[in-house]
Amino acid sequence: MKRSSKWDEKTIENQLKKLPKIEDRQTKEALFEKIQEKIHENEMIQRKKKSWFIPTIATASVVFLLMLLIPPFFNKQELTTDFPEIHDEAEIMMEMNGRTDEETGIDTTEKTFEIDLANELDEQGYVGAVTPYDEDRFNDQLVTIAVVTHLPSGEMIVPITLMVNEKSLSERFLAAKETFWGEQWGIGSFPPIPINTVTIENDGIVNIDIPENSLESLSSLESEMYRLVLKETFSQQKYSEIHFTSDGKPGVAWGPYGPLNEMNLQEPNRGYYVFHSNTNHKFLVRGNKEAQENISLAEVIEKMKQSEIELGYRASIRDDVTINNIEEDGDTAIITFTEGSVTEDTIDNLMMLEAIMFAARDFGHSYVQFKGINIDRIGPYQVKELVPIPNYINFIQ
């Protein structure tokens, strides 16, 4: 078709020049930040949508295939509804726990795990922390629990953070411990500790009521594993002690340990290392080696450069990274790198910074100031500014 000469390119250009001029008075930096926030917000919305979207497409496809395959039989026999009952793995898991979706309070989008891991996790598999931006938005849905992962060398305790639609932290914990299954990420589940109720007091004390005599026959290994899981779960959430009752009576019979009334959650800091699961996902975990009583933050960070392969984890700080100085100023830890040590926004650098931040948090700090880094951003963090330390580790979305 021939274009009309009335609207040739010159005429269109002249008409466009007559339009009013529009200017954006924002600085480039402010505009960039708004764009980043909008992209991040859209990603979180898409993440919460996608777990029902994919199963819906799959269901529609199955219905379409049945419509193609079944009609030839309509004239020969009557269609019956007495099909064998089929359960998928998620339904079987829920039945084993004897709890429905409504009882557990786990959102279907968080429970079924029909999540496209290629989109949810980095291509190198690092399960990162909940950023302060997301924490502000979803804090009333987040909970951290510890799960047990069985390795040839022993047991690895891995803390993870989940989103659960329950009002209180104790309700979110009880729901998450019963329904999370970590096989898809190469990790285990919360051990079968029978718990009646959990109440949390303002002074940092967690009260756990357990059915009477339910832990009396634990083996030594089970007793230690249950103890470590509870310590890791609640110490990650900054509580100081657990007080136990048995059907309302003080204390609990804890296997070969005998009567146990309380559990101290404060212990020497062991630093954070990288655990590689058998599905190639990476998690931050606390070190397993016994720590010194009066170890300093600088000493802990120095140890984080050493892998402990026989214990199941690797160094979180690369060999080629040099830290010149570590200072502690009130609620802020100041970490100074040698110029040129950190020059790229990579997964290894993100794991290192988050490991350092969680180590600093265990010493009571709320912020980290990084110095000597040559770029502005690593992962979600503006590293030339004062960085708030995340409260939630290993976020499985």
C-alpha positions in Angstrom: 0.0 0.0 0.0 1.3 3.5 -0.9 1.7 5.9 2.0 -0.3 9.1 1.7 1.8 12.1 0.8 -0.1 14.2 3.3 1.6 12.3 6.2 5.1 12.0 4.9 8.1 11.8 7.3 8.8 15.6 7.2 5.2 16.5 8.1 5.1 14.0 11.0 8.4 15.3 12.3 7.0 18.9 12.2 3.8 17.9 14.0 5.8 16.1 16.8 7.9 19.3 17.3 4.7 21.2 18.2 3.9 18.9 21.1 4.6 20.4 24.6 8.0 19.5 26.1 8.0 17.0 29.0 10.8 16.9 31.5 11.5 14.6 34.4 13.2 16.6 37.1 14.4 13.5 39.0 18.1 12.9 39.2 19.4 9.8 37.4 20.2 8.2 40.7 16.6 8.7 42.1 15.1 7.5 38.9 17.3 4.4 38.9 16.3 3.6 42.5 12.6 3.9 41.7 13.0 1.6 38.7 14.9 -1.0 40.8 12.2 -0.9 43.5 9.4 -1.4 40.9 11.2 -4.3 39.3 11.8 -5.9 42.7 8.1 -5.4 43.6 6.9 -7.0 40.3 9.3 -9.9 40.9 7.8 -10.6 44.3 4.2 -10.4 42.9 5.1 -12.8 40.1 6.7 -15.2 42.6 3.5 -15.4 44.6 1.4 -15.9 41.4 3.4 -18.5 39.5 2.9 -21.6 41.7 -0.8 -21.7 40.9 -0.4 -20.5 37.3 1.8 -23.5 36.2 -0.5 -26.2 37.7 -3.5 -24.5 36.1 -2.0 -24.8 32.7 -1.1 -28.4 33.3 -4.7 -29.2 34.4 -6.1 -27.5 31.4 -3.8 -29.5 29.2 -4.9 -32.8 30.8 -8.6 -31.9 30.3 -8.0 -31.1 26.7 -6.2 -34.5 26.1 -9.1 -36.3 27.8 -11.6 -34.6 25.6 -9.7 -35.9 22.6 -9.2 -39.5 23.9 -12.4 -40.3 25.6 -15.2 -39.5 22.9 -14.6 -42.8 21.0 -15.8 -44.7 24.0 -18.9 -42.8 24.6 -21.0 -45.0 22.3 -19.7 -48.2 23.7 -19.9 -47.8 27.4 -21.2 -45.4 30.0 -18.7 -43.2 31.7 -18.3 -43.9 35.4 -17.0 -41.7 38.2 -15.6 -44.6 40.1 -11.9 -43.8 39.2 -9.2 -45.1 41.6 -8.3 -42.4 44.1 -5.0 -40.7 43.2 -2.9 -38.6 45.5 0.1 -36.6 44.5 3.2 -36.4 46.8 2.1 -33.1 48.4 -1.3 -34.6 49.4 0.3 -37.8 50.8 2.7 -35.7 52.9 -0.3 -33.6 54.2 -2.2 -36.8 55.1 0.8 -38.3 56.9 0.8 -35.2 59.1 -3.0 -35.4 59.5 -3.5 -31.7 58.7 -5.4 -29.9 56.0 -4.4 -26.7 54.3 -6.7 -24.7 56.5 -5.4 -26.3 59.7 -1.8 -25.7 58.8 -2.2 -22.1 57.6 0.4 -22.7 54.8 -0.4 -20.8 51.7 -0.8 -23.2 48.7 1.7 -21.0 46.8 4.3 -21.7 49.5 3.3 -25.3 50.3 3.1 -27.2 47.1 6.6 -26.3 46.0 5.5 -26.2 42.3 7.8 -23.3 41.8 10.0 -22.8 38.8 13.4 -23.0 40.4 15.1 -21.4 37.4 13.3 -18.2 38.2 13.2 -18.5 42.0 16.8 -19.2 42.6 20.0 -17.8 41.1 21.4 -19.9 38.2 24.1 -21.0 40.6 21.6 -22.1 43.3 22.3 -19.7 46.2 19.4 -19.4 48.6 19.9 -15.8 49.8 18.6 -13.9 52.8 15.4 -11.9 53.0 16.4 -8.4 52.1 15.4 -5.6 54.4 13.1 -4.3 51.6 11.2 -7.5 51.5 11.3 -7.9 55.2 9.4 -4.7 55.7 6.7 -5.9 53.3 6.3 -9.5 54.4 7.5 -9.6 58.1 4.1 -10.8 59.4 4.4 -13.9 57.1 8.0 -14.9 57.7 9.4 -17.7 60.0 12.7 -19.4 60.4 13.0 -23.1 61.2 16.0 -25.4 61.2 15.9 -28.7 59.3 18.1 -31.8 59.5 20.1 -32.9 56.5 21.7 -36.3 56.6 25.3 -36.5 55.2 27.8 -39.3 55.1 29.9 -37.4 57.7 26.9 -36.8 60.0 24.0 -34.4 60.4 23.9 -30.9 59.0 21.5 -28.4 60.7 20.3 -25.9 58.0 18.2 -22.8 59.0 15.7 -21.8 56.4 13.1 -19.0 56.1 9.6 -19.6 54.8 6.4 -17.5 54.2 3.4 -18.8 56.2 0.0 -17.2 56.4 -0.5 -17.3 60.2 -1.0 -14.3 62.5 1.6 -15.0 65.2 5.2 -16.2 65.0 4.4 -19.3 67.1 1.6 -20.3 64.8 3.8 -19.9 61.8 6.5 -22.1 63.4 4.0 -24.9 64.3 2.6 -24.8 60.7 6.0 -24.7 59.0 7.6 -27.5 61.0 4.7 -29.9 60.1 4.5 -29.2 56.4 7.9 -28.3 55.0 9.7 -31.1 53.0 13.2 -30.1 51.7 13.9 -32.9 49.2 13.6 -30.5 46.3 16.4 -28.3 47.7 18.6 -31.3 48.8 17.9 -30.7 52.5 15.8 -32.5 55.1 12.8 -31.6 57.3 12.1 -30.5 60.8 12.4 -33.6 63.1 9.2 -35.2 64.5 9.4 -33.3 67.9 5.9 -33.5 69.4 4.9 -30.0 70.6 1.6 -29.0 72.2 2.0 -25.2 72.2 4.6 -22.5 71.8 4.3 -19.1 73.5 6.8 -16.3 73.2 7.4 -13.7 75.9 8.7 -10.2 75.5 11.9 -10.9 77.5 13.2 -13.3 74.9 12.0 -16.5 76.5 10.2 -19.2 74.4 7.9 -21.5 76.3 7.4 -25.0 74.7 4.9 -27.5 76.1 5.5 -31.1 75.1 3.3 -34.2 75.7 4.4 -35.9 78.9 6.9 -38.8 78.4 6.9 -38.3 74.6 10.7 -37.7 74.5 11.6 -40.2 77.3 12.8 -43.0 74.9 14.9 -40.8 72.6 18.3 -42.2 71.7 21.5 -40.2 72.4 21.7 -39.2 68.7 18.0 -38.1 68.6 18.3 -36.2 71.8 21.3 -34.2 70.5 19.7 -33.6 67.1 16.4 -32.4 68.6 18.4 -30.1 70.9 20.5 -28.6 68.1 17.4 -28.0 65.9 15.5 -26.1 68.6 18.6 -24.1 69.4 19.2 -23.1 65.7 15.5 -22.4 65.1 15.0 -19.9 68.0 18.5 -18.5 68.3 18.2 -17.3 64.6 15.2 -15.3 65.8 17.2 -13.7 68.7 15.6 -15.5 71.6 17.7 -16.2 74.7 16.1 -19.2 76.4 13.6 -22.0 75.9 11.6 -23.1 79.0 10.0 -26.6 78.8 6.8 -28.0 80.3 5.1 -31.4 79.9 1.4 -31.1 79.6 1.6 -28.0 81.8 4.0 -29.4 84.4 7.6 -27.9 84.6 10.3 -29.7 82.8 10.5 -32.5 80.2 12.1 -36.0 80.3 14.7 -35.6 77.4 15.9 -39.1 76.6 19.3 -40.0 78.2 19.8 -36.4 79.2 17.1 -36.9 81.9 14.9 -34.0 83.2 15.4 -30.7 81.3 13.7 -27.5 82.4 15.4 -24.9 80.1 17.8 -24.5 77.2 20.2 -21.6 76.9 20.3 -20.3 73.3 23.3 -18.1 73.7 26.6 -19.7 72.9 30.0 -18.7 71.4 29.8 -17.5 67.8 31.0 -19.9 65.2 30.6 -17.9 62.0 28.8 -18.8 58.8 29.9 -21.1 56.0 28.5 -22.4 52.7 26.7 -25.7 52.6 26.3 -27.3 49.1 23.3 -29.6 49.0 23.1 -32.7 46.7 20.8 -30.6 44.4 23.5 -28.0 43.9 21.7 -25.4 46.1 23.9 -23.3 48.5 22.9 -22.3 52.0 24.6 -20.4 54.8 25.1 -22.5 57.9 26.8 -22.0 61.2 30.1 -23.7 61.8 30.1 -27.0 63.6 33.4 -26.7 65.4 33.4 -25.8 69.1 34.1 -22.1 69.4 36.1 -20.3 72.1 34.3 -18.5 74.8 35.7 -15.1 74.2 36.3 -15.2 70.4 36.2 -11.8 68.6 34.4 -10.9 65.4 37.7 -10.5 63.7 38.7 -14.1 64.7 35.4 -15.5 63.6 35.7 -13.8 60.2 39.2 -15.1 59.8 38.0 -18.7 60.5 35.3 -18.2 57.8 38.1 -18.4 55.2 38.7 -22.1 56.0 36.7 -24.9 54.5 35.7 -27.9 56.6 34.9 -30.4 53.9 34.8 -33.4 56.3 32.1 -31.5 58.3 30.1 -30.7 55.2 30.7 -27.0 54.5 33.1 -24.7 52.7 34.6 -21.3 53.3 32.4 -18.3 52.7 35.3 -15.9 52.1 37.4 -16.5 49.1 41.2 -17.1 49.3 41.9 -14.1 47.1 40.0 -11.6 49.3 41.9 -9.6 51.9 40.2 -7.8 54.8 42.5 -5.1 56.1 40.6 -4.1 59.2 37.5 -4.9 61.3 36.1 -2.4 63.7 33.1 -2.4 66.0 31.3 0.9 66.7 28.1 0.5 68.7 25.5 -1.3 66.5 27.8 -1.1 63.4 30.6 -3.4 62.2 33.0 -1.7 59.8 34.7 -4.2 57.4 37.5 -2.8 55.3 38.7 -4.8 52.2 41.9 -4.3 50.4 41.3 -2.2 47.2 40.7 -4.5 44.3 39.6 -7.5 46.4 35.9 -7.1 45.6 35.3 -5.7 42.1 32.2 -7.6 40.7 28.6 -8.3 41.5 28.9 -12.1 41.8 27.2 -14.9 43.7 30.4 -15.6 45.6 30.7 -12.0 46.7 27.0 -11.9 47.7 27.4 -15.1 49.8 30.5 -13.6 51.4 28.9 -10.3 52.3 25.8 -12.0 53.8 27.9 -14.5 55.8 29.9 -11.5 57.2 26.6 -9.7 58.0 25.1 -12.7 59.9 28.4 -13.2 61.8 28.2 -9.5 62.8 24.6 -9.9 63.8 25.6 -12.7 66.2 27.8 -10.2 67.9 24.9 -7.8 68.5 25.3 -5.5 65.5 22.5 -4.2 63.3 24.5 -2.6 60.5 27.6 -3.2 58.5 29.7 -0.6 56.8 31.8 -2.0 53.9 34.8 -0.1 52.8 37.2 -0.8 49.9 34.6 -2.2 47.5 34.9 -0.8 44.1 31.3 -1.2 42.9 28.1 0.4 44.2 25.9 -2.7 44.4 26.3 -6.4 45.2 23.0 -8.4 44.9 20.3 -6.3 46.5 22.7 -4.3 48.7 24.0 -0.7 48.1 27.4 -1.6 49.5 28.8 2.0 49.6 26.1 2.9 52.1 25.4 1.7 55.6 23.8 -1.8 55.1 21.1 -3.0 57.5 21.8 -6.7 58.5 19.0 -9.1 57.4 17.1 -10.9 60.1 16.0 -13.9 58.0 18.5 -16.4 56.5 18.2 -18.8 53.5 14.8 -17.6 52.1 13.0 -20.4 50.3 10.3 -18.7 48.3 
